[in-house]
Structure formats: structure tokens, C-alpha cells
Amino acid sequence: MNVFSNIGISNFAGLHGALLVTMVFSASCGFVKKDEDRSLPRRNQMAKSTPGKDMPNSDIKNSEESPNSTDNAHGNFDSEGREIQGAQSRDEEALDKKRNNRGLFEDRKYELLTPTGEILMAAALKWQIEQEKMANAKIFAQPAQCARNISKVMSLAGFPNYNSPLVPGLVAAIKSRGGLIVPLPKNRAAIAEVIAKTFINKIPTGTLVGGCLYKNCTGNAADGHIAMVGDLDSNGALKLYHNNWYRPENENGTWNPQMIPLSWYNLGFKRKFMSTSWMNIFRDPPHVGTAYDVSIEVPAIDDLDPTNYYITLAVPVEVWKEYKNKQGKVLDSDGNQVPMEK
């Protein structure tokens, strides 16, 4: 199956109409309160830096006042933007050369990848590039747009019904179509137990990870974020694809690789659809044994941390059916990608 052949820009058109219905939602994926800077982890709210004083780029200090305000952020786009666009073109050329299944496996490994998971992964990689186009970035590389970015990925993959501007809306869309909804506990050993019993130790690619500050996650006066499970990082931890908000001012001006790329950040953007490390699942024996513990790799991204926020896993029914029918690839005891045993 040529997974990339199912990914087309034409699918974007139907999404915008549904997103015109706006709802008041004071979460990171809703409309940000004027008196709250949700860009910082909640635990660091009291210690946040002063824009223009402690931040390394004082010329972007006003770029987060409105989710759709980017005028102040792109005054130097012509000089820096050409370099970004050139890199983007090279990425697209490389992606074109990998329009087959091997392109998803050459440099990546997966916990559990079903055929639909392959399509969703290809869509996430495509959107990671597409979001960098300025017409898209001015809308989607912004605060309060994480659910819309995931909706874009779902639409690109051919699933336009999984579509909402809100975190609970996306989870509800998956539930209403027969998908699996799994709330995670906050204790690490208990999280591992849920993964062992519900998923037989492996969370499938394409699973959505929704985080909410409040247990009911109604969208009223709550912070939230949403992401999609992807491949594994170099340490074997699951990666999440999402509209990342983690950037230098969250760590007193110090950049690290889990943050928005500096080239993007220096253009004034404070969001980027990309992957970050999420959770390492420890098993005995490795890869194939029973999960007994987990570690959260980037606790600073607190709204995706199940030991901090209320996290719900939402598996699209298409992925879940393939999982139950053992259609997909997993890692063997040596860390090689092999077909699931029937």
C-alpha cells in the first residue's frame, strides 16, 4: 500500500467551514485568556520571564497577544524566510522520494504500527512540512490551535469526520465512531498497568493523547492540549506530534531540542507542529515483556504529562480494529520491526 498516495492537499477544503463555529474555551487549544500566558507550563506560571527583558528575542514580545496576530512577528520574514522555505523545499523533495512504505521505516521504529497508523503517520509528517508555509503558519502555528492541527492531520489522512477546534471535541468524535477511550491514572506504575492490560503493552501509532487540567474536561475554564502518537525516539520513548509550545522563555532563555526550532522561533512563531519525546515504557524483557513502569521524558510539556494533567488516550476505531485483528508491525526482542503474531 502506498500510504502517501492517500495524503492530499485537496482534503483541506472541507475542514475550514466546520471550524468557523467558535466556542469560548480557555484552554491552550481554545481561546487564550488575555490575562493568562498558557505558553508557559502551569507549574512555572509564577516564575515566567518578562517579555522583551528576559527573552532572547525582544522583537517578538507581542506576538502572542492574539492567536491570529502575526503582523508584529514577521517584519524580517523576507531575509530569514527564504532560508526556511529553501529548507522546506528540500524536505519536500526528500519526502517525494519516499512515497512508499519504506519511507516510514528507513529512519524510524514504532511500538505498534497498523495500516491506518501508517497513513496517519504519513499525514503527520506531511503536515509538519505544510504548516511551515506562511499561509498555513499564520493560522495554525499559533496559540489555541492544537486541536485544529490534529484535525488537519486527520483530514489529510482521509478522516475528515475527526474534526474539532477543541480537545474534548476530538476525543468525543473518536468515541462517537466506536473508537477506544482510555483515561490514564496519574501513578506511573498504574499507567504501566493500564498499558499492559488494555494495549498488551504497546500503544498504537495514531492514538490521540488529550490532556486537560480538570477531570471532566468540559472546555469551560480549563487548559488542555492534544497530540498524536508517532514513532520512537533514539532512546526508545514514544514521540508525540503536536503544535508544540515549548520554547526558550519557558526555561529562562535556554533552548533545547524538544523546543520549537530556533530558526522558526526567531521568525516570531511561538508554536510549531513537530514531534517531541513523550513516554518511555519499561518492559521485562525489553520490547516484548509486560510493562511495569513508565517515565515522562519532557515533564516541562506538562499538559501532555499523565502524572500531572488528566490524560485520555483516544484510539480511532480504524486503528483499533486493525490492532485487535493483529494487522500491523511491532518490535521484537532485538528491537527489529516485525509483523504482529496472529
PEBEL-V878439 format. One record per helix or strand of 2 or more residues. SS is the DSSP state (helix for helix, strand for strand). FROM is the first residue (numbers start at 1). LEN is the number of residues. If there is no record, write none. Layout:
ss = {SS:SS}
from = {FROM:FROM}
len = {LEN:LEN}
This chain:
ss = {helix:helix:helix:helix:helix:helix:helix:strand:helix:helix:helix:helix:strand:helix:strand:strand:strand:helix:helix:strand:strand:helix:strand:helix:strand:strand}
from = {3:9:42:58:71:77:101:112:115:134:146:167:180:188:208:224:238:248:262:272:290:302:310:317:329:337}
len = {4:10:6:3:3:20:4:2:16:7:11:10:4:12:5:9:7:4:4:13:7:3:6:8:3:3}
